[in-house]
Amino acid sequence: MSDSMVSIRNVTKQFGAFTAVDNVSFDIRPNEFFALLGPSGCGKTTLLRMLAGLEVPTSGNITIDGQEMASTPPNRRPVNMVFQSYAVFPHMTVEDNVAYGLKVSGTPQAEIGPRVQEALEMVQLPGLAARKPDQLSGGQRQRVALARALVKRPKVLLLDEPMSALDAKQRETMQLELAHLQEKVGITFIIVTHDQDEALSMADRIAVMDAGSIKQIAEPDELYENPSSRFVADFIGKVNLLDARVTGISGGHVSTEIKGFGRVAVPHSGTAEGDVSVAIRPEKLVIGKQEPAADPSRPVIAAQGRVVDWSYYGDTSHMYVETGEDRLRLSVIIQNDTRDKVNSIDIGDEVWVSWSGTDTILLAD
């Protein structure tokens, strides 16, 4: 891409016989909030460290803002990094922490004060310049780390699991604030995370990684609704995965025989044959005591089963239903939109579970 801010081409990183990143190529756009998402050990942090210059690729090329990075040391790269531990100096005030990078790089003294104040205002800490880190909350310390990174005005901000030390409420708040901050400063953000909700709520695009390679890059809604593989479908959100076999292809649909459910026409634009998987998100399923009525305009797949378990999460309830002779287990998410809804179905109840054929995802990989 000629308009890319970051270009990664055939990058591989090996540690002895272990390949941490395996021949990865993709581009990141200017002013984009980009997420590297995957399980622990998938290579996402190693890739981020190569962008920062803290690791050297075994092979391949990294270009940032049109400049090849092979011979560029970390302190000369147009990037700055916020670490998982924040790395805030405990003996310095907030103001001195934020000013540190400017002083080290020889910024004129007259510029430092205004730039520090500007950075603190960006992260909503204008009145805490004189405090020490031990006088701050976890969320405030994270903001100090962000201000210290942004004060040097990098072209790319790298964030390595920046919210892993925060509690659930703080994480939710900081996700929104970080997304707004990225829009405000207008630079490229690249975040590493294993938290799918974090990536989905903040990123413009997400790269899902596993075993050192990229499995899919897409916008959040595309990644969730149209995963390209069984791994991506299973890693992003909750999902029901069923074994199936292709019996034919016609008019943008693939005819399948789903184990325990019979013949189902699944929307699919590509080719498929043989054994496949189908995926249905739990919130797409409908559960009820009565068999769903037939509707020719909206084909429905339905099966009778028994509720074997459920979990209550306040706004939703997650029910688990066993169906058929093979006792296939389906997860169903119910929105608790009325106060008495949670008590309408209980463990042991015989129920019907159904979903629309159009909500079925075919996974050939």
C-alpha positions in Angstrom: 0.0 0.0 0.0 1.5 3.3 -1.1 -0.4 5.2 1.7 0.6 2.8 4.5 2.2 4.2 7.7 3.6 0.8 8.6 4.5 -1.9 6.1 5.6 -5.3 7.2 7.0 -7.6 4.5 7.8 -11.3 4.9 9.0 -10.8 8.5 10.2 -13.8 10.4 11.7 -13.9 13.9 13.4 -17.0 15.3 14.7 -17.6 18.7 17.0 -20.6 18.1 14.8 -23.4 16.7 11.6 -21.6 17.8 9.8 -19.5 15.2 7.9 -16.7 17.1 6.8 -14.8 13.9 6.5 -16.7 10.7 6.7 -14.9 7.3 4.2 -12.2 8.2 3.1 -9.4 5.7 0.5 -6.7 6.1 0.1 -2.9 6.1 -1.2 -0.4 8.7 -2.8 2.8 7.5 -2.0 6.4 8.7 -4.2 7.4 11.6 -5.5 3.9 12.1 -6.2 2.2 15.4 -4.9 -1.3 14.7 -5.0 -4.3 17.0 -2.8 -7.4 17.1 -5.0 -10.0 18.8 -4.2 -13.6 19.8 -3.6 -16.1 22.6 -0.4 -16.0 24.7 2.7 -17.0 22.8 1.2 -16.3 19.4 3.9 -13.8 18.4 2.0 -10.5 18.8 4.3 -8.9 21.4 7.4 -10.1 19.5 6.0 -8.3 16.4 5.4 -5.1 18.3 8.9 -5.2 19.7 10.3 -5.5 16.2 8.4 -2.4 15.2 9.9 -0.6 18.2 13.4 -1.9 17.4 13.7 -3.9 20.6 14.0 -7.1 18.6 15.7 -7.6 15.2 13.9 -9.6 12.5 15.6 -12.8 11.4 14.4 -11.9 7.9 12.0 -9.6 6.1 11.5 -5.8 6.1 9.8 -3.2 8.2 9.0 0.2 6.8 7.6 3.1 9.0 6.4 6.3 7.2 8.3 5.3 4.1 11.6 4.7 5.9 13.2 1.3 6.1 13.9 0.4 9.7 16.7 -2.2 9.3 19.5 0.2 10.3 17.4 2.5 12.5 18.0 2.2 16.3 15.0 2.3 18.6 15.7 5.9 19.8 15.7 7.1 16.2 12.4 5.5 15.1 9.2 7.6 14.7 7.5 5.5 17.3 7.0 5.4 21.1 5.9 2.6 23.3 3.6 2.2 26.3 4.6 -1.0 28.2 2.4 -3.4 30.1 3.9 -2.3 33.4 3.7 1.4 32.4 7.4 1.8 33.5 6.6 5.1 35.3 9.6 6.3 37.4 8.4 6.1 41.1 10.8 8.8 42.4 9.7 11.5 39.9 6.6 13.6 39.8 4.0 13.2 37.1 5.4 16.4 35.4 9.0 15.1 35.5 8.0 11.6 34.2 6.3 13.2 31.2 9.2 15.6 30.6 11.9 13.0 30.9 12.0 12.0 27.2 12.0 15.6 26.0 15.0 16.4 28.3 17.0 13.3 27.2 16.5 14.2 23.6 17.7 17.8 24.1 14.4 19.6 23.6 14.8 23.3 24.4 13.8 24.1 28.0 11.3 26.7 26.9 9.4 24.1 24.9 9.3 21.4 27.6 6.8 23.0 30.0 4.1 23.8 27.4 4.4 20.4 25.7 4.1 18.6 29.1 1.0 20.6 29.9 -0.5 19.9 26.5 0.2 16.1 27.0 -1.4 16.1 30.5 -4.5 17.8 29.2 -4.7 15.2 26.4 -4.9 12.4 29.0 -7.1 14.4 31.4 -4.5 14.9 34.1 -3.9 18.7 34.1 -4.1 19.1 37.8 -1.9 16.2 38.9 1.5 17.4 37.7 3.1 17.6 41.2 2.0 14.1 42.4 4.2 11.1 42.6 3.1 7.8 41.0 2.3 6.2 44.4 -0.4 8.9 44.9 -2.2 7.9 41.7 -4.7 5.1 40.8 -3.8 2.4 38.2 -5.8 4.2 35.6 -4.0 7.5 36.3 -0.6 5.9 36.1 -1.5 4.5 32.8 -2.5 8.0 31.6 1.0 9.3 32.8 2.6 6.6 30.6 0.4 7.6 27.7 1.3 11.3 28.2 5.0 10.5 28.3 4.7 8.6 25.1 2.6 11.2 23.3 4.7 14.2 24.4 7.4 13.3 21.9 4.8 13.4 19.1 5.5 10.0 17.5 4.0 9.0 14.2 3.1 5.6 15.6 2.2 4.7 19.2 2.8 1.1 20.3 0.7 -0.2 23.2 1.7 -3.6 24.8 -1.3 -5.0 26.8 -1.8 -1.5 28.3 -4.9 -2.3 30.3 -4.0 -5.7 31.7 -3.4 -4.3 35.2 -6.7 -2.5 35.5 -9.9 -3.9 37.0 -13.0 -4.4 34.8 -14.5 -1.0 35.4 -11.3 0.8 34.8 -10.6 -1.2 31.6 -14.0 -0.3 30.2 -13.5 3.4 30.9 -9.9 3.4 29.5 -11.0 1.6 26.3 -13.4 4.4 25.5 -10.9 7.1 26.5 -8.1 5.5 24.5 -10.3 5.3 21.4 -11.2 9.0 21.8 -7.6 9.9 22.4 -6.5 8.3 19.2 -9.1 10.2 17.2 -8.0 13.4 18.9 -4.3 13.1 18.3 -4.7 11.7 14.9 -1.7 9.3 14.8 -1.5 5.5 14.2 -2.0 3.4 17.3 -1.0 -0.3 17.3 -2.2 -2.3 20.4 -1.3 -5.8 21.4 -4.0 -7.6 23.4 -5.3 -11.0 24.1 -8.7 -9.5 25.1 -11.1 -9.8 22.3 -13.6 -7.3 23.8 -10.8 -4.8 24.0 -9.9 -5.2 20.4 -13.4 -5.2 19.1 -14.4 -2.1 21.0 -11.4 0.1 20.0 -9.8 -1.0 16.8 -10.5 0.1 13.2 -9.0 -3.3 12.1 -7.8 -6.4 13.9 -5.2 -8.9 12.9 -5.8 -12.3 14.6 -2.6 -14.2 15.2 -1.8 -17.8 16.1 1.4 -19.7 16.1 3.3 -16.8 14.6 1.1 -16.2 11.6 -1.8 -14.0 10.7 -5.1 -15.9 10.4 -7.3 -13.0 9.4 -7.2 -9.2 9.2 -10.6 -7.4 9.1 -12.8 -4.7 10.7 -14.3 -5.8 14.0 -17.8 -6.5 12.6 -16.5 -8.4 9.6 -14.2 -10.5 11.9 -17.1 -11.4 14.2 -19.8 -12.0 11.6 -17.6 -13.6 8.9 -14.6 -15.4 10.4 -12.4 -17.1 7.9 -11.6 -20.1 9.9 -12.6 -22.3 12.8 -9.8 -20.8 14.9 -10.9 -17.2 14.3 -14.6 -18.0 15.0 -13.7 -19.8 18.2 -11.3 -17.1 19.4 -13.5 -14.1 18.7 -16.5 -14.2 21.0 -18.6 -17.2 21.9 -19.7 -19.6 19.2 -21.3 -22.9 18.6 -19.3 -25.1 16.2 -20.9 -28.0 14.5 -19.5 -30.7 12.2 -21.1 -30.8 8.7 -20.6 -32.1 5.2 -21.1 -30.2 1.9 -23.7 -31.8 -0.4 -23.9 -29.1 -3.1 -23.4 -25.5 -4.1 -26.0 -23.3 -5.8 -26.8 -19.6 -6.1 -24.6 -18.2 -3.3 -25.5 -21.0 -0.9 -23.8 -24.2 0.2 -26.1 -27.2 0.9 -24.8 -29.0 4.0 -25.7 -31.9 6.1 -25.2 -30.8 9.7 -24.7 -33.6 12.2 -27.8 -33.7 14.4 -29.8 -31.1 12.4 -30.1 -32.5 8.9 -29.9 -30.5 5.6 -29.2 -26.7 5.9 -28.5 -24.2 3.2 -25.7 -21.9 4.4 -24.9 -18.5 2.7 -21.4 -18.8 1.3 -19.7 -17.0 -1.6 -16.6 -19.2 -2.0 -16.1 -22.8 -2.8 -16.4 -25.7 -0.3 -16.4 -29.4 -0.4 -16.1 -32.4 1.9 -16.1 -32.1 5.7 -16.6 -28.6 7.0 -17.7 -26.8 10.2 -20.6 -24.4 10.7 -20.7 -21.7 13.3 -23.7 -20.0 15.0 -23.2 -17.2 17.5 -25.1 -17.9 20.8 -27.0 -14.6 20.6 -28.5 -15.6 17.2 -30.2 -18.6 18.8 -33.8 -18.5 20.1 -34.9 -20.7 22.9 -38.5 -21.4 23.9 -41.0 -24.0 25.2 -42.9 -24.3 21.9 -41.7 -25.5 18.5 -41.1 -22.5 16.3 -43.7 -21.9 13.6 -42.7 -22.5 10.0 -42.0 -19.4 8.0 -41.3 -19.9 4.2 -39.8 -16.4 4.0 -37.3 -17.1 6.7 -36.1 -20.7 6.9 -35.4 -21.8 10.4 -33.3 -24.7 11.8 -34.8 -26.1 15.0 -34.1 -28.9 17.4 -35.6 -30.1 20.6 -33.4 -30.5 23.7 -33.0 -30.1 27.4 -31.4 -27.3 29.4 -28.5 -28.8 31.3 -26.8 -25.7 32.7 -27.0 -21.9 32.8 -25.0 -18.9 34.0 -26.4 -15.5 35.1 -24.5 -12.4 34.1 -27.0 -9.7 34.9 -27.8 -8.3 31.5 -27.7 -11.7 29.9 -28.1 -15.4 30.8 -26.1 -18.1 29.1 -28.0 -21.4 28.7 -26.6 -24.7 27.6 -29.0 -27.1 25.8 -28.3 -30.7 24.9 -30.0 -31.9 21.7 -30.4 -35.1 19.8 -29.1 -38.7 20.3 -25.5 -37.4 20.2 -26.3 -34.9 23.0 -24.8 -32.0 21.1 -24.5 -29.1 23.4 -25.6 -25.6 22.2 -24.8 -22.3 24.0 -27.7 -19.8 23.9 -27.4 -16.2 25.1 -30.6 -14.6 26.3 -31.0 -10.8 26.8 -32.5 -10.2 30.2 -34.7 -7.4 28.9 -37.4 -7.9 31.5 -37.0 -8.7 35.2 -38.9 -12.0 35.1 -37.3 -13.4 32.0 -34.5 -15.1 33.8 -37.0 -17.3 35.7 -39.0 -18.4 32.6 -36.7 -21.4 31.8 -34.8 -23.5 34.2 -32.3 -26.5 34.3 -34.1 -29.7 33.2 -36.7 -28.0 31.1 -37.5 -29.4 27.6 -37.1 -26.6 25.1 -36.7 -25.9 21.4 -33.6 -24.1 20.1 -33.8 -22.5 16.7 -31.9 -20.1 14.4 -32.1 -18.6 10.9 -30.2 -20.3 8.1 -28.9 -16.9 7.2 -27.1 -16.6 10.6 -25.1 -19.8 9.9 -21.4 -19.4 9.0 -19.7 -22.0 6.9 -16.0 -22.6 7.8 -14.0 -24.6 5.3 -10.8 -24.2 7.2 
